[in-house]
Amino acid sequence: MSELAFLLLLFGLPAAIGFQMARRRGKNPFFWGLLSGIFPFFLVVLKLQHKPLDKKAAP
């Protein structure tokens, strides 16, 4: 059950917010809802592939 809640928060909440914001501004709500729902996934992927640059090699 916690995985489902995590997925809904990760994808569903931003998609719903993007959908509502697009409706208020007169834009295409389905496009912006889809785009807002997918965007956090790409942020997670980028975060997991990030390698810190500040590690210094010991002599």
PyMOL Python script that loads the backbone (N, CA, C, O; Angstrom):
from pymol import cmd

cmd.read_pdbstr("""\
ATOM      1  N   MET A   1       0.818  -1.198   0.000  1.00  0.00           N
ATOM      2  CA  MET A   1       0.000   0.000   0.000  1.00  0.00           C
ATOM      3  C   MET A   1       0.860   1.259   0.000  1.00  0.00           C
ATOM      4  O   MET A   1       0.477   2.266  -0.596  1.00  0.00           O
ATOM      5  N   SER A   2       2.009   1.215   0.657  1.00  0.00           N
ATOM      6  CA  SER A   2       2.848   2.408   0.706  1.00  0.00           C
ATOM      7  C   SER A   2       3.467   2.715  -0.660  1.00  0.00           C
ATOM      8  O   SER A   2       3.737   3.876  -0.969  1.00  0.00           O
ATOM      9  N   GLU A   3       3.697   1.671  -1.485  1.00  0.00           N
ATOM     10  CA  GLU A   3       4.228   1.916  -2.824  1.00  0.00           C
ATOM     11  C   GLU A   3       3.207   2.662  -3.682  1.00  0.00           C
ATOM     12  O   GLU A   3       3.561   3.544  -4.464  1.00  0.00           O
ATOM     13  N   LEU A   4       1.949   2.296  -3.525  1.00  0.00           N
ATOM     14  CA  LEU A   4       0.893   2.969  -4.280  1.00  0.00           C
ATOM     15  C   LEU A   4       0.776   4.435  -3.862  1.00  0.00           C
ATOM     16  O   LEU A   4       0.603   5.315  -4.705  1.00  0.00           O
ATOM     17  N   ALA A   5       0.871   4.688  -2.572  1.00  0.00           N
ATOM     18  CA  ALA A   5       0.808   6.069  -2.086  1.00  0.00           C
ATOM     19  C   ALA A   5       2.002   6.868  -2.606  1.00  0.00           C
ATOM     20  O   ALA A   5       1.856   8.033  -2.979  1.00  0.00           O
ATOM     21  N   PHE A   6       3.179   6.247  -2.631  1.00  0.00           N
ATOM     22  CA  PHE A   6       4.370   6.919  -3.144  1.00  0.00           C
ATOM     23  C   PHE A   6       4.206   7.267  -4.621  1.00  0.00           C
ATOM     24  O   PHE A   6       4.535   8.377  -5.040  1.00  0.00           O
ATOM     25  N   LEU A   7       3.700   6.321  -5.408  1.00  0.00           N
ATOM     26  CA  LEU A   7       3.509   6.582  -6.835  1.00  0.00           C
ATOM     27  C   LEU A   7       2.471   7.665  -7.079  1.00  0.00           C
ATOM     28  O   LEU A   7       2.627   8.493  -7.976  1.00  0.00           O
ATOM     29  N   LEU A   8       1.412   7.658  -6.282  1.00  0.00           N
ATOM     30  CA  LEU A   8       0.399   8.702  -6.435  1.00  0.00           C
ATOM     31  C   LEU A   8       0.958  10.072  -6.083  1.00  0.00           C
ATOM     32  O   LEU A   8       0.629  11.064  -6.734  1.00  0.00           O
ATOM     33  N   LEU A   9       1.798  10.133  -5.059  1.00  0.00           N
ATOM     34  CA  LEU A   9       2.402  11.416  -4.698  1.00  0.00           C
ATOM     35  C   LEU A   9       3.443  11.852  -5.722  1.00  0.00           C
ATOM     36  O   LEU A   9       3.572  13.041  -6.014  1.00  0.00           O
ATOM     37  N   LEU A  10       4.187  10.884  -6.269  1.00  0.00           N
ATOM     38  CA  LEU A  10       5.251  11.217  -7.215  1.00  0.00           C
ATOM     39  C   LEU A  10       4.700  11.646  -8.569  1.00  0.00           C
ATOM     40  O   LEU A  10       5.207  12.588  -9.177  1.00  0.00           O
ATOM     41  N   PHE A  11       3.657  10.953  -9.047  1.00  0.00           N
ATOM     42  CA  PHE A  11       3.122  11.242 -10.377  1.00  0.00           C
ATOM     43  C   PHE A  11       1.778  11.955 -10.335  1.00  0.00           C
ATOM     44  O   PHE A  11       1.557  12.903 -11.090  1.00  0.00           O
ATOM     45  N   GLY A  12       0.887  11.517  -9.472  1.00  0.00           N
ATOM     46  CA  GLY A  12      -0.483  12.014  -9.478  1.00  0.00           C
ATOM     47  C   GLY A  12      -0.632  13.436  -8.995  1.00  0.00           C
ATOM     48  O   GLY A  12      -1.348  14.226  -9.610  1.00  0.00           O
ATOM     49  N   LEU A  13       0.022  13.773  -7.916  1.00  0.00           N
ATOM     50  CA  LEU A  13      -0.117  15.116  -7.355  1.00  0.00           C
ATOM     51  C   LEU A  13       0.414  16.196  -8.296  1.00  0.00           C
ATOM     52  O   LEU A  13      -0.296  17.171  -8.545  1.00  0.00           O
ATOM     53  N   PRO A  14       1.634  16.064  -8.831  1.00  0.00           N
ATOM     54  CA  PRO A  14       2.082  17.089  -9.788  1.00  0.00           C
ATOM     55  C   PRO A  14       1.222  17.146 -11.047  1.00  0.00           C
ATOM     56  O   PRO A  14       1.009  18.221 -11.609  1.00  0.00           O
ATOM     57  N   ALA A  15       0.726  15.985 -11.493  1.00  0.00           N
ATOM     58  CA  ALA A  15      -0.136  15.974 -12.682  1.00  0.00           C
ATOM     59  C   ALA A  15      -1.438  16.712 -12.409  1.00  0.00           C
ATOM     60  O   ALA A  15      -1.912  17.468 -13.257  1.00  0.00           O
ATOM     61  N   ALA A  16      -2.017  16.502 -11.241  1.00  0.00           N
ATOM     62  CA  ALA A  16      -3.267  17.180 -10.895  1.00  0.00           C
ATOM     63  C   ALA A  16      -3.056  18.688 -10.759  1.00  0.00           C
ATOM     64  O   ALA A  16      -3.894  19.478 -11.193  1.00  0.00           O
ATOM     65  N   ILE A  17      -1.950  19.076 -10.164  1.00  0.00           N
ATOM     66  CA  ILE A  17      -1.652  20.507 -10.019  1.00  0.00           C
ATOM     67  C   ILE A  17      -1.414  21.146 -11.385  1.00  0.00           C
ATOM     68  O   ILE A  17      -1.914  22.238 -11.652  1.00  0.00           O
ATOM     69  N   GLY A  18      -0.650  20.471 -12.255  1.00  0.00           N
ATOM     70  CA  GLY A  18      -0.421  20.986 -13.603  1.00  0.00           C
ATOM     71  C   GLY A  18      -1.698  21.077 -14.410  1.00  0.00           C
ATOM     72  O   GLY A  18      -1.888  22.021 -15.177  1.00  0.00           O
ATOM     73  N   PHE A  19      -2.581  20.093 -14.241  1.00  0.00           N
ATOM     74  CA  PHE A  19      -3.875  20.091 -14.928  1.00  0.00           C
ATOM     75  C   PHE A  19      -4.706  21.297 -14.505  1.00  0.00           C
ATOM     76  O   PHE A  19      -5.268  22.000 -15.346  1.00  0.00           O
ATOM     77  N   GLN A  20      -4.780  21.530 -13.201  1.00  0.00           N
ATOM     78  CA  GLN A  20      -5.578  22.648 -12.683  1.00  0.00           C
ATOM     79  C   GLN A  20      -4.997  23.997 -13.106  1.00  0.00           C
ATOM     80  O   GLN A  20      -5.741  24.903 -13.482  1.00  0.00           O
ATOM     81  N   MET A  21      -3.685  24.130 -13.046  1.00  0.00           N
ATOM     82  CA  MET A  21      -3.064  25.397 -13.437  1.00  0.00           C
ATOM     83  C   MET A  21      -3.295  25.688 -14.920  1.00  0.00           C
ATOM     84  O   MET A  21      -3.544  26.832 -15.300  1.00  0.00           O
ATOM     85  N   ALA A  22      -3.212  24.650 -15.757  1.00  0.00           N
ATOM     86  CA  ALA A  22      -3.437  24.845 -17.191  1.00  0.00           C
ATOM     87  C   ALA A  22      -4.892  25.210 -17.474  1.00  0.00           C
ATOM     88  O   ALA A  22      -5.163  26.035 -18.347  1.00  0.00           O
ATOM     89  N   ARG A  23      -5.822  24.610 -16.751  1.00  0.00           N
ATOM     90  CA  ARG A  23      -7.244  24.953 -16.952  1.00  0.00           C
ATOM     91  C   ARG A  23      -7.505  26.405 -16.600  1.00  0.00           C
ATOM     92  O   ARG A  23      -8.246  27.094 -17.302  1.00  0.00           O
ATOM     93  N   ARG A  24      -6.897  26.878 -15.508  1.00  0.00           N
ATOM     94  CA  ARG A  24      -7.111  28.270 -15.098  1.00  0.00           C
ATOM     95  C   ARG A  24      -6.515  29.253 -16.094  1.00  0.00           C
ATOM     96  O   ARG A  24      -7.031  30.358 -16.261  1.00  0.00           O
ATOM     97  N   ARG A  25      -5.433  28.859 -16.755  1.00  0.00           N
ATOM     98  CA  ARG A  25      -4.761  29.778 -17.674  1.00  0.00           C
ATOM     99  C   ARG A  25      -5.207  29.617 -19.118  1.00  0.00           C
ATOM    100  O   ARG A  25      -4.733  30.344 -19.991  1.00  0.00           O
ATOM    101  N   GLY A  26      -6.106  28.683 -19.386  1.00  0.00           N
ATOM    102  CA  GLY A  26      -6.612  28.505 -20.739  1.00  0.00           C
ATOM    103  C   GLY A  26      -5.702  27.709 -21.647  1.00  0.00           C
ATOM    104  O   GLY A  26      -5.840  27.787 -22.868  1.00  0.00           O
ATOM    105  N   LYS A  27      -4.779  26.949 -21.096  1.00  0.00           N
ATOM    106  CA  LYS A  27      -3.882  26.106 -21.890  1.00  0.00           C
ATOM    107  C   LYS A  27      -4.475  24.709 -22.003  1.00  0.00           C
ATOM    108  O   LYS A  27      -5.546  24.440 -21.460  1.00  0.00           O
ATOM    109  N   ASN A  28      -3.780  23.822 -22.705  1.00  0.00           N
ATOM    110  CA  ASN A  28      -4.237  22.441 -22.861  1.00  0.00           C
ATOM    111  C   ASN A  28      -3.977  21.678 -21.558  1.00  0.00           C
ATOM    112  O   ASN A  28      -2.823  21.376 -21.254  1.00  0.00           O
ATOM    113  N   PRO A  29      -5.019  21.358 -20.780  1.00  0.00           N
ATOM    114  CA  PRO A  29      -4.804  20.732 -19.475  1.00  0.00           C
ATOM    115  C   PRO A  29      -4.279  19.306 -19.555  1.00  0.00           C
ATOM    116  O   PRO A  29      -3.539  18.879 -18.669  1.00  0.00           O
ATOM    117  N   PHE A  30      -4.641  18.559 -20.595  1.00  0.00           N
ATOM    118  CA  PHE A  30      -4.168  17.179 -20.694  1.00  0.00           C
ATOM    119  C   PHE A  30      -2.675  17.122 -20.989  1.00  0.00           C
ATOM    120  O   PHE A  30      -1.956  16.293 -20.432  1.00  0.00           O
ATOM    121  N   PHE A  31      -2.215  18.006 -21.864  1.00  0.00           N
ATOM    122  CA  PHE A  31      -0.786  18.076 -22.169  1.00  0.00           C
ATOM    123  C   PHE A  31       0.014  18.464 -20.930  1.00  0.00           C
ATOM    124  O   PHE A  31       1.011  17.819 -20.607  1.00  0.00           O
ATOM    125  N   TRP A  32      -0.416  19.509 -20.239  1.00  0.00           N
ATOM    126  CA  TRP A  32       0.326  19.975 -19.078  1.00  0.00           C
ATOM    127  C   TRP A  32       0.206  19.013 -17.901  1.00  0.00           C
ATOM    128  O   TRP A  32       1.138  18.888 -17.107  1.00  0.00           O
ATOM    129  N   GLY A  33      -0.925  18.337 -17.783  1.00  0.00           N
ATOM    130  CA  GLY A  33      -1.058  17.319 -16.746  1.00  0.00           C
ATOM    131  C   GLY A  33      -0.107  16.163 -16.976  1.00  0.00           C
ATOM    132  O   GLY A  33       0.536  15.681 -16.043  1.00  0.00           O
ATOM    133  N   LEU A  34      -0.021  15.718 -18.228  1.00  0.00           N
ATOM    134  CA  LEU A  34       0.898  14.632 -18.570  1.00  0.00           C
ATOM    135  C   LEU A  34       2.344  15.062 -18.373  1.00  0.00           C
ATOM    136  O   LEU A  34       3.146  14.320 -17.806  1.00  0.00           O
ATOM    137  N   LEU A  35       2.672  16.252 -18.840  1.00  0.00           N
ATOM    138  CA  LEU A  35       4.036  16.754 -18.702  1.00  0.00           C
ATOM    139  C   LEU A  35       4.417  16.925 -17.231  1.00  0.00           C
ATOM    140  O   LEU A  35       5.532  16.584 -16.835  1.00  0.00           O
ATOM    141  N   SER A  36       3.511  17.442 -16.434  1.00  0.00           N
ATOM    142  CA  SER A  36       3.780  17.636 -15.007  1.00  0.00           C
ATOM    143  C   SER A  36       3.853  16.309 -14.265  1.00  0.00           C
ATOM    144  O   SER A  36       4.541  16.209 -13.249  1.00  0.00           O
ATOM    145  N   GLY A  37       3.163  15.302 -14.750  1.00  0.00           N
ATOM    146  CA  GLY A  37       3.203  13.996 -14.105  1.00  0.00           C
ATOM    147  C   GLY A  37       4.477  13.234 -14.392  1.00  0.00           C
ATOM    148  O   GLY A  37       4.936  12.459 -13.552  1.00  0.00           O
ATOM    149  N   ILE A  38       5.061  13.441 -15.574  1.00  0.00           N
ATOM    150  CA  ILE A  38       6.271  12.715 -15.966  1.00  0.00           C
ATOM    151  C   ILE A  38       7.534  13.402 -15.452  1.00  0.00           C
ATOM    152  O   ILE A  38       8.526  12.731 -15.170  1.00  0.00           O
ATOM    153  N   PHE A  39       7.514  14.709 -15.328  1.00  0.00           N
ATOM    154  CA  PHE A  39       8.708  15.484 -14.964  1.00  0.00           C
ATOM    155  C   PHE A  39       9.382  15.024 -13.669  1.00  0.00           C
ATOM    156  O   PHE A  39      10.608  14.907 -13.662  1.00  0.00           O
ATOM    157  N   PRO A  40       8.661  14.755 -12.572  1.00  0.00           N
ATOM    158  CA  PRO A  40       9.345  14.318 -11.346  1.00  0.00           C
ATOM    159  C   PRO A  40      10.105  13.003 -11.511  1.00  0.00           C
ATOM    160  O   PRO A  40      11.127  12.796 -10.856  1.00  0.00           O
ATOM    161  N   PHE A  41       9.618  12.116 -12.378  1.00  0.00           N
ATOM    162  CA  PHE A  41      10.323  10.857 -12.626  1.00  0.00           C
ATOM    163  C   PHE A  41      11.707  11.123 -13.206  1.00  0.00           C
ATOM    164  O   PHE A  41      12.681  10.487 -12.805  1.00  0.00           O
ATOM    165  N   PHE A  42      11.799  12.061 -14.149  1.00  0.00           N
ATOM    166  CA  PHE A  42      13.093  12.383 -14.736  1.00  0.00           C
ATOM    167  C   PHE A  42      14.018  13.040 -13.718  1.00  0.00           C
ATOM    168  O   PHE A  42      15.232  12.845 -13.774  1.00  0.00           O
ATOM    169  N   LEU A  43      13.469  13.807 -12.801  1.00  0.00           N
ATOM    170  CA  LEU A  43      14.297  14.376 -11.738  1.00  0.00           C
ATOM    171  C   LEU A  43      14.869  13.290 -10.838  1.00  0.00           C
ATOM    172  O   LEU A  43      16.023  13.378 -10.420  1.00  0.00           O
ATOM    173  N   VAL A  44      14.076  12.270 -10.537  1.00  0.00           N
ATOM    174  CA  VAL A  44      14.558  11.154  -9.714  1.00  0.00           C
ATOM    175  C   VAL A  44      15.658  10.407 -10.447  1.00  0.00           C
ATOM    176  O   VAL A  44      16.669  10.054  -9.838  1.00  0.00           O
ATOM    177  N   VAL A  45      15.488  10.158 -11.734  1.00  0.00           N
ATOM    178  CA  VAL A  45      16.507   9.460 -12.519  1.00  0.00           C
ATOM    179  C   VAL A  45      17.799  10.261 -12.548  1.00  0.00           C
ATOM    180  O   VAL A  45      18.880   9.699 -12.370  1.00  0.00           O
ATOM    181  N   LEU A  46      17.703  11.565 -12.770  1.00  0.00           N
ATOM    182  CA  LEU A  46      18.906  12.397 -12.777  1.00  0.00           C
ATOM    183  C   LEU A  46      19.588  12.413 -11.419  1.00  0.00           C
ATOM    184  O   LEU A  46      20.817  12.403 -11.344  1.00  0.00           O
ATOM    185  N   LYS A  47      18.814  12.438 -10.350  1.00  0.00           N
ATOM    186  CA  LYS A  47      19.385  12.445  -9.008  1.00  0.00           C
ATOM    187  C   LYS A  47      20.123  11.138  -8.722  1.00  0.00           C
ATOM    188  O   LYS A  47      21.190  11.152  -8.109  1.00  0.00           O
ATOM    189  N   LEU A  48      19.563  10.013  -9.161  1.00  0.00           N
ATOM    190  CA  LEU A  48      20.197   8.723  -8.907  1.00  0.00           C
ATOM    191  C   LEU A  48      21.455   8.520  -9.745  1.00  0.00           C
ATOM    192  O   LEU A  48      22.323   7.734  -9.363  1.00  0.00           O
ATOM    193  N   GLN A  49      21.572   9.202 -10.862  1.00  0.00           N
ATOM    194  CA  GLN A  49      22.751   9.049 -11.707  1.00  0.00           C
ATOM    195  C   GLN A  49      23.810  10.108 -11.442  1.00  0.00           C
ATOM    196  O   GLN A  49      24.873  10.092 -12.064  1.00  0.00           O
ATOM    197  N   HIS A  50      23.535  11.013 -10.540  1.00  0.00           N
ATOM    198  CA  HIS A  50      24.475  12.092 -10.230  1.00  0.00           C
ATOM    199  C   HIS A  50      25.671  11.552  -9.460  1.00  0.00           C
ATOM    200  O   HIS A  50      25.514  10.803  -8.496  1.00  0.00           O
ATOM    201  N   LYS A  51      26.856  11.936  -9.887  1.00  0.00           N
ATOM    202  CA  LYS A  51      28.075  11.575  -9.172  1.00  0.00           C
ATOM    203  C   LYS A  51      28.678  12.868  -8.629  1.00  0.00           C
ATOM    204  O   LYS A  51      28.965  13.785  -9.398  1.00  0.00           O
ATOM    205  N   PRO A  52      28.869  12.948  -7.333  1.00  0.00           N
ATOM    206  CA  PRO A  52      29.407  14.188  -6.757  1.00  0.00           C
ATOM    207  C   PRO A  52      30.777  14.533  -7.340  1.00  0.00           C
ATOM    208  O   PRO A  52      31.616  13.656  -7.543  1.00  0.00           O
ATOM    209  N   LEU A  53      30.986  15.800  -7.600  1.00  0.00           N
ATOM    210  CA  LEU A  53      32.247  16.252  -8.169  1.00  0.00           C
ATOM    211  C   LEU A  53      33.245  16.689  -7.107  1.00  0.00           C
ATOM    212  O   LEU A  53      34.422  16.882  -7.412  1.00  0.00           O
ATOM    213  N   ASP A  54      32.794  16.849  -5.860  1.00  0.00           N
ATOM    214  CA  ASP A  54      33.667  17.392  -4.834  1.00  0.00           C
ATOM    215  C   ASP A  54      34.565  16.344  -4.179  1.00  0.00           C
ATOM    216  O   ASP A  54      35.371  16.703  -3.320  1.00  0.00           O
ATOM    217  N   LYS A  55      34.464  15.084  -4.541  1.00  0.00           N
ATOM    218  CA  LYS A  55      35.357  14.080  -3.962  1.00  0.00           C
ATOM    219  C   LYS A  55      36.747  14.253  -4.559  1.00  0.00           C
ATOM    220  O   LYS A  55      36.927  14.217  -5.776  1.00  0.00           O
ATOM    221  N   LYS A  56      37.711  14.440  -3.687  1.00  0.00           N
ATOM    222  CA  LYS A  56      39.082  14.643  -4.137  1.00  0.00           C
ATOM    223  C   LYS A  56      39.854  13.339  -3.989  1.00  0.00           C
ATOM    224  O   LYS A  56      39.671  12.596  -3.025  1.00  0.00           O
ATOM    225  N   ALA A  57      40.700  13.082  -4.939  1.00  0.00           N
ATOM    226  CA  ALA A  57      41.515  11.865  -4.895  1.00  0.00           C
ATOM    227  C   ALA A  57      42.626  12.053  -3.869  1.00  0.00           C
ATOM    228  O   ALA A  57      43.337  13.058  -3.869  1.00  0.00           O
ATOM    229  N   ALA A  58      42.754  11.074  -3.009  1.00  0.00           N
ATOM    230  CA  ALA A  58      43.805  11.142  -1.982  1.00  0.00           C
ATOM    231  C   ALA A  58      45.151  10.810  -2.621  1.00  0.00           C
ATOM    232  O   ALA A  58      45.239   9.881  -3.424  1.00  0.00           O
ATOM    233  N   PRO A  59      46.201  11.557  -2.275  1.00  0.00           N
ATOM    234  CA  PRO A  59      47.531  11.298  -2.881  1.00  0.00           C
ATOM    235  C   PRO A  59      48.169  10.046  -2.348  1.00  0.00           C
ATOM    236  O   PRO A  59      49.277   9.697  -2.754  1.00  0.00           O
TER     237      PRO A  59
END
""", "prot")
cmd.dss("prot")
cmd.show_as("cartoon", "prot")
cmd.util.cbc("prot")
cmd.orient("prot")
